[in-house]
């Protein structure tokens, strides 16, 4: 029976500051822009516009409940059928979904990146390749401090407090256990060129094989 052609989904996950974005970007750079796209789980944080601002500030963004996973699944299903989607845009300053949307055309390769993409079985079942970026806790906290202080105007105390009270416990409760679902574990994130080349080569081989079936 002929195999129905559909895009390839590569899931890239890991804790905050693990280097998963660098790994995703490196894979992205291996392919022509017209073949590959990135979908960030962060775009799918739940709309909190009905909540008062003070309540939104208490949202735990590292918990599975923070995400509108059903919408993400619906959008992936559309992309798998070569249909465009209207991707939400999250406003981090307002702590809710903005009025903006981004139209995303389907591509042959979909890179799905986020901290909890392997936590939901329905998402896992859509992926062809599951990648876990594994980086030591101390390196991740240092990266997070630098990022949040430079890019998000946070104080050192607030970053450390959030890391110890929310980020670290959520990582060990929800993110690290999903490592067992990964096909490939990449130590040291974006610096691991061998792992990135292997993933890109595998994707290229799948694309090649599928083009021969057409």
Residue frames as qw, qx, qy, qz and C-alpha x, y, z in Angstrom:
[[0.000, 0.886, 0.463, 0.000, 0.00, 0.00, 0.00],
 [0.392, 0.571, -0.040, 0.720, 1.35, 3.45, -0.91],
 [0.401, -0.409, -0.461, 0.677, 2.52, 5.51, 2.04],
 [0.063, 0.921, 0.346, 0.166, 0.58, 8.76, 2.41],
 [0.479, 0.340, -0.163, 0.793, 2.99, 11.66, 2.14],
 [0.365, -0.892, -0.252, -0.084, 3.08, 13.96, 5.15],
 [0.123, 0.829, -0.386, 0.385, 5.54, 16.34, 6.78],
 [0.693, -0.036, -0.588, 0.415, 8.16, 15.10, 9.25],
 [0.387, -0.856, 0.015, -0.343, 7.85, 16.34, 12.84],
 [0.615, 0.166, -0.537, 0.553, 11.01, 16.60, 14.95],
 [0.504, -0.828, -0.187, -0.156, 10.44, 17.31, 18.63],
 [0.507, 0.346, -0.435, 0.659, 13.27, 19.08, 20.48],
 [0.557, -0.767, -0.184, -0.259, 12.96, 19.37, 24.26],
 [0.602, 0.063, -0.463, 0.648, 15.01, 19.88, 27.42],
 [0.334, -0.700, -0.451, 0.441, 14.97, 22.11, 30.48],
 [0.116, 0.990, 0.072, 0.032, 15.10, 25.90, 30.45],
 [0.112, -0.871, 0.467, 0.100, 18.61, 26.96, 29.43],
 [0.847, -0.125, 0.499, 0.135, 19.52, 23.48, 28.13],
 [0.111, -0.435, 0.595, 0.667, 20.33, 24.74, 24.64],
 [0.503, 0.391, 0.771, 0.017, 17.26, 23.28, 22.92],
 [0.366, 0.872, 0.138, -0.294, 16.70, 26.51, 20.98],
 [0.038, -0.714, 0.592, 0.372, 20.34, 26.46, 19.76],
 [0.403, -0.039, 0.896, 0.183, 19.94, 22.81, 18.68],
 [0.478, 0.652, 0.570, -0.147, 16.67, 23.62, 16.88],
 [0.220, 0.894, -0.138, -0.365, 18.26, 26.62, 15.16],
 [0.201, -0.514, 0.759, 0.345, 21.25, 24.52, 14.08],
 [0.462, 0.254, 0.843, 0.108, 18.94, 21.87, 12.55],
 [0.367, 0.823, 0.321, -0.291, 16.91, 24.65, 10.91],
 [0.052, 0.817, -0.384, -0.427, 20.08, 26.01, 9.28],
 [0.419, -0.194, 0.837, 0.295, 20.77, 22.64, 7.63],
 [0.377, 0.471, 0.778, 0.176, 17.74, 22.93, 5.35],
 [0.074, 0.286, 0.328, 0.897, 16.45, 25.44, 2.79],
 [0.226, 0.077, 0.390, -0.889, 13.90, 27.86, 4.29],
 [0.613, 0.055, -0.299, -0.729, 11.14, 26.58, 2.00],
 [0.627, 0.006, -0.775, -0.081, 11.48, 23.04, 3.43],
 [0.501, -0.237, -0.699, 0.452, 11.52, 23.60, 7.18],
 [0.260, -0.697, -0.080, -0.664, 9.65, 25.58, 9.85],
 [0.251, 0.044, -0.747, 0.614, 9.82, 26.03, 13.62],
 [0.512, -0.607, -0.365, -0.486, 6.85, 25.83, 15.97],
 [0.151, 0.286, -0.662, 0.676, 7.51, 26.89, 19.57],
 [0.379, -0.484, -0.784, 0.090, 5.42, 25.44, 22.38],
 [0.194, -0.316, -0.340, 0.864, 5.76, 28.85, 24.09],
 [0.206, -0.093, -0.356, -0.907, 3.37, 30.30, 21.47],
 [0.537, -0.335, -0.672, -0.384, 0.69, 28.02, 22.92],
 [0.089, -0.099, -0.670, 0.731, 0.55, 29.30, 26.48],
 [0.008, -0.636, -0.772, -0.001, -3.11, 29.58, 27.48],
 [0.024, -0.586, -0.183, -0.789, -5.01, 32.79, 26.93],
 [0.361, -0.376, -0.655, 0.547, -5.35, 34.45, 30.36],
 [0.002, 0.334, 0.155, 0.930, -7.18, 37.62, 29.29],
 [0.538, -0.596, -0.453, -0.388, -10.17, 36.75, 31.51],
 [0.699, -0.427, -0.402, 0.409, -7.94, 36.76, 34.60],
 [0.157, -0.986, 0.046, 0.029, -6.93, 39.87, 36.57],
 [0.479, 0.717, -0.440, 0.249, -3.28, 40.86, 35.98],
 [0.343, -0.614, 0.610, -0.366, -2.32, 40.07, 39.59],
 [0.892, -0.049, 0.407, -0.192, -3.52, 36.48, 39.10],
 [0.802, 0.579, -0.139, 0.056, -1.68, 36.11, 35.78],
 [0.096, 0.780, -0.563, 0.254, 1.57, 36.93, 37.58],
 [0.584, -0.398, 0.655, -0.269, 1.20, 33.77, 39.68],
 [0.911, 0.328, -0.093, -0.234, 0.93, 31.43, 36.65],
 [0.614, -0.436, 0.621, 0.219, 3.36, 28.53, 36.74],
 [0.563, 0.660, -0.299, -0.399, 4.72, 28.56, 33.17],
 [0.133, 0.446, -0.883, -0.055, 6.67, 25.34, 33.72],
 [0.486, 0.088, 0.789, -0.365, 3.57, 23.23, 34.42],
 [0.169, 0.205, 0.847, 0.461, 1.72, 21.24, 31.70],
 [0.086, 0.727, 0.654, -0.187, -1.51, 23.08, 32.61],
 [0.079, -0.646, 0.057, 0.757, 0.01, 26.38, 31.42],
 [0.023, -0.222, 0.672, 0.706, -0.26, 25.26, 27.79],
 [0.714, 0.352, 0.148, -0.587, -3.20, 25.05, 25.39],
 [0.329, -0.276, 0.862, 0.268, -2.03, 21.62, 24.22],
 [0.554, 0.482, 0.674, -0.085, -5.25, 20.85, 22.38],
 [0.368, 0.884, -0.010, -0.286, -4.78, 23.89, 20.13],
 [0.107, -0.654, 0.688, 0.295, -1.17, 22.87, 19.46],
 [0.472, 0.046, 0.875, 0.098, -2.31, 19.35, 18.50],
 [0.514, 0.711, 0.438, -0.197, -5.05, 20.77, 16.23],
 [0.217, 0.880, -0.277, -0.318, -2.49, 23.01, 14.50],
 [0.257, -0.437, 0.826, 0.248, -0.02, 20.15, 14.02],
 [0.557, 0.326, 0.764, -0.027, -2.79, 18.03, 12.51],
 [0.444, 0.847, 0.145, -0.253, -3.55, 20.82, 10.04],
 [0.033, 0.783, -0.549, -0.290, 0.13, 21.21, 9.10],
 [0.447, -0.163, 0.871, 0.127, 0.37, 17.43, 8.61],
 [0.528, 0.561, 0.637, 0.028, -2.42, 17.78, 6.05],
 [0.399, 0.136, 0.313, 0.851, -0.53, 20.63, 4.37],
 [0.087, -0.853, -0.432, -0.281, -2.96, 23.28, 5.64],
 [0.221, 0.468, -0.273, 0.811, -1.80, 26.70, 6.89],
 [0.456, -0.582, -0.613, 0.278, -2.39, 27.68, 10.54],
 [0.047, -0.824, 0.024, -0.564, -2.87, 30.93, 12.44],
 [0.656, -0.086, -0.554, 0.505, -0.29, 30.67, 15.19],
 [0.359, -0.900, -0.244, -0.035, -0.98, 32.60, 18.42],
 [0.413, 0.514, -0.333, 0.674, 1.51, 35.15, 19.75],
 [0.597, -0.607, -0.462, 0.247, 2.13, 35.33, 23.49],
 [0.059, 0.816, -0.131, 0.560, 2.68, 38.69, 25.19],
 [0.660, -0.116, -0.578, 0.465, 5.11, 38.09, 28.07],
 [0.061, 0.191, -0.287, 0.937, 4.68, 41.60, 29.47],
 [0.568, -0.220, -0.039, -0.792, 0.88, 41.26, 29.72],
 [0.243, -0.151, 0.925, -0.250, 1.12, 37.55, 30.73],
 [0.647, 0.398, 0.557, -0.336, -1.53, 36.54, 28.21],
 [0.554, 0.309, 0.610, 0.475, -2.08, 35.87, 24.51],
 [0.004, 0.380, -0.107, -0.919, -1.84, 38.97, 22.35],
 [0.615, 0.565, 0.266, -0.482, -4.36, 39.96, 19.69],
 [0.267, 0.630, -0.603, -0.410, -1.72, 39.19, 17.05],
 [0.907, 0.033, 0.420, -0.020, -1.57, 35.97, 15.06],
 [0.020, -0.589, 0.651, 0.479, 1.04, 34.72, 12.61],
 [0.887, 0.342, -0.001, -0.310, 0.01, 32.84, 9.49],
 [0.345, -0.502, 0.773, 0.176, 2.24, 29.79, 9.09],
 [0.746, 0.386, -0.363, -0.403, 2.34, 27.90, 5.82],
 [0.946, -0.207, 0.248, -0.013, 2.98, 24.14, 5.97],
 [0.203, 0.730, -0.641, -0.122, 6.50, 22.81, 5.27],
 [0.808, 0.166, -0.561, -0.071, 8.05, 19.38, 4.73],
 [0.573, -0.053, -0.635, 0.515, 9.86, 19.48, 8.08],
 [0.394, -0.792, -0.116, -0.452, 8.28, 20.81, 11.29],
 [0.428, 0.160, -0.635, 0.623, 10.59, 21.49, 14.22],
 [0.535, -0.715, -0.299, -0.337, 8.52, 21.47, 17.40],
 [0.440, 0.264, -0.531, 0.674, 10.45, 23.01, 20.29],
 [0.463, -0.635, 0.017, -0.618, 9.47, 23.35, 23.94],
 [0.140, -0.451, 0.761, -0.445, 10.04, 22.22, 27.52],
 [0.538, 0.003, 0.715, -0.446, 7.03, 19.90, 27.77],
 [0.599, 0.351, -0.393, -0.603, 6.41, 18.58, 24.25],
 [0.439, 0.141, -0.885, -0.055, 7.18, 14.97, 25.27],
 [0.225, -0.057, 0.709, -0.666, 4.95, 15.12, 28.35],
 [0.680, 0.280, 0.265, -0.623, 1.70, 14.53, 26.41],
 [0.570, -0.002, 0.797, 0.202, 1.36, 11.18, 24.63],
 [0.547, 0.728, 0.406, -0.079, -0.83, 12.70, 21.90],
 [0.167, 0.917, -0.299, -0.204, 2.01, 15.05, 20.96],
 [0.404, -0.475, 0.757, 0.196, 4.65, 12.30, 21.17],
 [0.663, 0.266, 0.699, 0.044, 2.64, 10.12, 18.81],
 [0.497, 0.850, 0.133, -0.116, 2.78, 12.81, 16.12],
 [0.081, -0.847, 0.479, 0.214, 6.59, 13.01, 16.16],
 [0.888, 0.384, -0.249, 0.037, 8.93, 11.13, 13.85],
 [0.629, 0.224, -0.452, 0.592, 12.08, 12.01, 15.82],
 [0.496, -0.844, -0.160, -0.130, 12.18, 12.96, 19.51],
 [0.559, 0.402, -0.357, 0.631, 15.27, 14.80, 20.74],
 [0.559, -0.802, -0.200, 0.067, 16.11, 15.57, 24.38],
 [0.386, 0.669, -0.324, 0.546, 18.84, 18.16, 25.05],
 [0.791, -0.516, -0.294, 0.148, 20.52, 17.16, 28.30],
 [0.323, 0.607, -0.292, 0.665, 22.50, 19.83, 30.13],
 [0.448, -0.194, -0.658, 0.574, 23.65, 20.04, 33.77],
 [0.230, -0.840, -0.489, 0.060, 21.48, 22.04, 36.18],
 [0.402, -0.644, -0.021, 0.651, 24.31, 24.44, 37.06],
 [0.262, -0.002, 0.491, 0.831, 24.94, 25.37, 33.42],
 [0.036, -0.614, -0.678, -0.403, 21.20, 25.86, 32.85],
 [0.296, -0.833, -0.372, 0.285, 20.77, 28.22, 35.83],
 [0.367, -0.440, 0.198, 0.796, 23.79, 30.31, 34.71],
 [0.154, 0.229, 0.622, 0.733, 22.36, 30.60, 31.19],
 [0.157, -0.737, -0.638, -0.161, 18.95, 31.52, 32.57],
 [0.351, -0.724, -0.194, 0.562, 20.40, 34.22, 34.85],
 [0.279, -0.231, 0.376, 0.853, 22.31, 35.78, 31.93],
 [0.036, 0.406, 0.705, 0.580, 19.29, 35.63, 29.60],
 [0.230, -0.772, -0.592, -0.009, 16.71, 36.97, 32.07],
 [0.348, -0.681, -0.103, 0.636, 18.93, 39.80, 33.32],
 [0.228, -0.220, 0.440, 0.840, 20.08, 40.89, 29.84],
 [0.076, -0.234, -0.698, -0.672, 16.92, 40.31, 27.79],
 [0.361, -0.611, -0.658, -0.252, 14.08, 40.51, 30.30],
 [0.059, -0.622, 0.198, -0.755, 15.32, 43.16, 32.73],
 [0.796, -0.503, -0.315, -0.115, 15.05, 40.85, 35.73],
 [0.236, -0.789, 0.502, -0.264, 17.05, 41.18, 38.94],
 [0.341, 0.335, -0.870, 0.119, 19.46, 38.45, 40.02],
 [0.272, -0.052, 0.764, -0.583, 17.39, 37.73, 43.15],
 [0.705, 0.263, 0.172, -0.635, 14.13, 37.36, 41.21],
 [0.662, 0.405, -0.576, -0.256, 15.70, 34.95, 38.69],
 [0.196, 0.252, -0.898, 0.303, 17.24, 32.78, 41.43],
 [0.428, 0.042, 0.591, -0.682, 14.03, 32.84, 43.48],
 [0.766, 0.314, -0.074, -0.556, 11.90, 31.78, 40.48],
 [0.536, 0.398, -0.741, -0.080, 14.42, 29.08, 39.54],
 [0.065, 0.168, -0.891, 0.417, 14.48, 27.51, 43.00],
 [0.446, 0.148, 0.553, -0.688, 10.75, 27.81, 43.72],
 [0.741, 0.450, 0.179, -0.465, 9.30, 26.89, 40.29],
 [0.565, 0.629, -0.470, -0.252, 11.72, 26.11, 37.46],
 [0.091, 0.425, -0.892, 0.125, 13.90, 23.50, 39.19],
 [0.470, 0.032, 0.785, -0.403, 11.08, 21.51, 40.90],
 [0.727, 0.495, 0.134, -0.455, 8.98, 21.52, 37.70],
 [0.407, 0.606, -0.654, -0.196, 12.00, 20.37, 35.69],
 [0.036, -0.262, 0.948, -0.177, 12.52, 17.34, 37.94],
 [0.523, 0.221, 0.660, -0.492, 8.79, 16.59, 38.19],
 [0.674, 0.585, 0.304, -0.332, 7.68, 17.00, 34.57],
 [0.465, 0.784, -0.342, -0.227, 10.53, 17.62, 32.10],
 [0.074, -0.556, 0.828, 0.015, 13.40, 15.31, 33.08],
 [0.622, 0.033, 0.757, -0.197, 11.13, 12.21, 33.25],
 [0.725, 0.612, 0.124, -0.290, 10.27, 12.70, 29.54],
 [0.016, 0.681, -0.685, -0.261, 13.90, 11.92, 28.65],
 [0.506, -0.077, 0.859, -0.006, 12.91, 8.25, 28.49],
 [0.648, 0.600, 0.430, -0.190, 10.73, 8.92, 25.44],
 [0.182, 0.826, -0.347, -0.405, 13.56, 10.47, 23.42],
 [0.929, 0.351, 0.020, 0.118, 15.07, 8.73, 20.39],
 [0.616, 0.414, -0.209, 0.637, 18.20, 10.86, 20.67],
 [0.479, -0.828, -0.160, 0.242, 19.72, 12.46, 23.77],
 [0.517, 0.653, -0.086, 0.546, 22.03, 15.38, 22.97],
 [0.585, -0.591, -0.226, 0.508, 24.46, 16.38, 25.74],
 [0.378, -0.391, 0.087, 0.835, 25.71, 19.98, 25.83],
 [0.324, 0.778, 0.320, -0.432, 23.12, 21.49, 23.51],
 [0.540, 0.832, 0.002, -0.130, 24.11, 23.58, 20.50],
 [0.101, -0.757, 0.627, 0.157, 27.82, 22.81, 20.92],
 [0.636, -0.096, 0.764, 0.043, 27.23, 19.17, 20.02],
 [0.383, 0.538, -0.392, -0.640, 27.81, 19.42, 16.25],
 [0.052, 0.138, -0.970, -0.193, 28.08, 15.65, 15.77],
 [0.226, 0.391, 0.829, -0.329, 24.59, 15.04, 17.18],
 [0.357, 0.647, 0.123, -0.662, 23.11, 17.93, 15.16],
 [0.253, 0.454, -0.672, -0.527, 24.71, 16.63, 11.95],
 [0.057, 0.054, 0.997, 0.015, 23.36, 13.12, 12.65],
 [0.317, 0.537, 0.615, -0.483, 19.82, 14.44, 13.16],
 [0.344, 0.653, -0.176, -0.651, 20.01, 16.57, 9.99],
 [0.124, 0.313, -0.864, -0.374, 21.35, 13.61, 8.00],
 [0.179, 0.252, 0.935, -0.173, 18.51, 11.40, 9.25],
 [0.359, 0.644, 0.355, -0.575, 15.89, 13.99, 8.30],
 [0.272, 0.581, -0.484, -0.595, 17.46, 14.45, 4.86],
 [0.011, -0.106, 0.977, 0.187, 17.36, 10.65, 4.36],
 [0.288, 0.459, 0.769, -0.338, 13.64, 10.52, 5.28],
 [0.344, 0.693, 0.022, -0.633, 12.89, 13.41, 2.87],
 [0.149, 0.450, -0.744, -0.472, 14.87, 11.68, 0.12],
 [0.131, 0.101, 0.986, -0.005, 13.08, 8.38, 0.70],
 [0.332, 0.584, 0.579, -0.462, 9.67, 10.06, 0.63],
 [0.305, 0.650, -0.243, -0.653, 10.43, 11.94, -2.57],
 [0.068, 0.248, -0.901, -0.350, 11.21, 8.59, -4.23],
 [0.205, 0.324, 0.904, -0.189, 7.79, 7.27, -3.19],
 [0.321, 0.546, 0.174, -0.754, 5.95, 10.19, -4.80]]
